[in-house]
């Protein structure tokens, strides 16, 4: 995209129109995420049209929960296409709006059910939450998952998740929390083939069966490798314990006889 100089901003001016703090802009400069167009002799950072558009991109990514380190890698890529990125932001934000609409509708129906006795099946009480989970997963991991497993497999997985009963959905949610606790315990053993690590892998397999129409060891192994290859998965499982993602992968591969 070609830019012409038609408006320039200082840090404070850009911060005001963007709704961020001047400190944030200075930090973005410090980490190499958003450099000013130039710095005056007096030391003032000056931002032009190119930097304004880049800041908009950054804030869209932040709104979608993308980490600053990842954003920096994305926008620094020579193949980065701003228009394609905007289209993807639009798609994901529309998904978010649909998710919120579903949650609002579920909440409104629940209120009517409580106040007026309007009929409401137990399954309906959880539709919004299941839709939220699907859309969040798709926003974070969908592209990589579809690349590795194909659209048909991912769509079938989403359909199975939406079809879970109240009891199944609650059990799956509880199981995901149990896996995080087991990960910390198993990691302390230091051995991916230990009994706690095997139990961890078994519980992970059980968790997958709530979403996968058909379980396969090969797909499980591929998923374990993807956890380590994709920093978004790594960030999630490393919440339990540092290095937890690699340990989970090794435990799964050991459990499958591929370690």
N, C-alpha and C positions, 0 to 999 in steps of 0.2 A: 504494500500500500504506500502511495506517495503522500508525503506530508508537506504542508506549507506552514510557515511560522505565522500564526494568526492570534495566538494567545499564549502567554507565558505566566507561570505562577511561582511564587515563593513557596517554601514548605508550609507556612501557616495558611496561605491562600488555598493551596491544593487540599490541605487537610480539611479546611472548612467546607469546600464544595463536595468533597468525597465522603464526609462524615466519619473521618478517622482522626486520630491524634497526630500532631506533628512528631511526637516521639516515635510513633509507628513508622512514619515515612523515613525518619532518620535511621531506624533499625533496618528497614528494607534496604536502604542504601548500604548500611554497614555489612549486611550479609550478601550483598551483590544481587539482590532480587529486583530492586528498582533503583537504578542509578539516575541522578538528575541529568538533564541535557547538558548543563554546564554549571560551573561554580564561579561566581564573580570574584573579583580581586578582594572584595571585603569578606569573602567566605560564605556568601549566600548561595544556597542550592536553588537552581532555576529549572523548572519542569515545563516542557513543551507538549504539543499534541500527541506525539508518540508515547511519551511517558504517561499522559493522562489515559490513553487507551490501554496501556500495559497495566496501569493500576486497576482499571475496571476489570480486566481479565483476572488479576490476582484476587480481587474481592469476590468475583464470581466463584473462583475455585475455593476460597475460604468459606464462602457460604455453603458450599457442598461438602465441607469437612476435609478438604485436601490439606496435607501438611505443607508447611512452608518449604521444606527441603525438596519435596516432590514438585511443587509449583515451580521452583527455581530450575529444576532439571527440565520440566516441560517447556517453559517459555524460552529457555536457552538452546533448545534443540533447533538446529538449522532447518529442520523440516516442519517446524511449528507453523501452523496455518491459523491465523487469528479468526478468520471467518468460520472455518470448521469448528474451532473451539467455541465460538459463540453459539453455533447451531447445537453443539452438544450441551452447553450450559442450558440452553432453552429447553431441550428435551428432558434433561434431568430435573429442572425446576418445575416443569409441567407435571412430571411424575410426583414430585414432592407435594405439589398442590393437590393432585388427585388423592395422594395418601392422606393429607390433612382433611380433605373433604370427606373421605371415608371415615376417618376417626370422628369428625364432627357429627356425621350422620349417625354413627353408632352411639355416640354420647347422647344425641337428641332423642333417639329411639329408647335408650335406656331410661332417660328422664321421664318420657311418656309412660314407659312401662311401670316405673315406680310411682308416679303421680296418679295416673289414670287407669292403670291395670291393662294397658295396651299389650296385646300378645307379642312375645319375643322369645324365639327359640334360643337355647343356650349357645348354640353354634354362632348365632348372629352377634352375640356379645363379644366375640373374639375376631370377627372378620376384619375389623379395622387394624388390629394389631398384627394379624398375619400379613395383610397387605403392606403394612409398614415395614415388616421384616423383609419381605420380598423386594420391595423397592429400594430399601437401604442396601441390601446385598447386591442388587443389580447395579446401583450407582457406584458402589465401591469395587466390586469384583466381577461384574457382569461381562465386561469386555474380554477379560482374560479367561473367564470360565467358558464363555461361548467359543473362544478361539481353541481351547484345549479339548472341550467335550462336545461342542456343536450346539446349535440352536435347539434342536429337537430334545436333546437331553436336558438342557437347562429349562426349557418350557415345561417339560414333563415333570421336572422336579418342583417347579413353582406350582403347577396344578395339584400335585400331591400335597404340598404344604397347605394350600388353600382348602383342601378337602379334609384336613385333620379335624377330628372331633375336639370338643373342649378338653376332654381328659387327655387326649394325645398331645395337644398343643401345650398343655400345662406340664406334661411329662417331659416333652422335648426341651422346654425352657428350663426345667429343673435339672435335666441331664447336662445341659450346656454349662450350668453353674457348677455341677459336680465335676465336670471335666477340668475346669480351671483349678479347682481345689486339688484334684488328683495330680494335675500337672506339677504343681508346686511340691507335692509330697514325693512323686516319682523322681523329679529332677534332683531332689536331695540325695537319692540313692546313688546317683552318678552312673547308673547302668541302664541303658535302654532295653536290656533284656531281663531286668529284675522283675519280680512278681508285681510290684506297684506299677511299673512301666507297662507290663502286659495288661493289667487291669485298665490302665489309662487307654491303651489302644482298643481294647474290647468295648469300652464305653464310647469311644469315638466312633467305632463301627456302628454301635447301637443307635447313636445320635443320627448318623447318616441315613439309617433305614427309615427315619421319619420323613425324609425329604426325597430320597432316591427311589424311583419306582422299582429299580433292580440294583442290588448291591453287586459290585465286582471288585475283586482284589486289585486288579490292574488299575481301575479308576481310583481306588483308595490310595494306592501308591503314588499315582500321578498327582492327586490332590495334596498329599503330604509334601511332595517336592515343590508344588506350587506355593505352599505356605512359606517355604524358605526363600523362594525366588521372588516373591512379591512382598515388598516392604509393608503393604497394608495389612496382610495377614500376620507378618512378623510383629508389627506393632501391637496387634490385638493379643496374640498369645504371649508375647513378652511382658504383658501386663502382669501375668501371674508370677513370673520369675524371669530374670534376665537370661537369655539363651534358651528360654522355654520352647520356642518354635522349633529350633533345630533338634532339641531333645524329643519333642512330640513326633517330628518326622522320623527320627531314628527309632523311636519306640514302635511306631506304626510299621516301618519297614522290617524291624526285627520280628514283630508279631506275624507279619505276612511271610516270613522266611526269606526276606530280600535284604536283610541287613548285613 
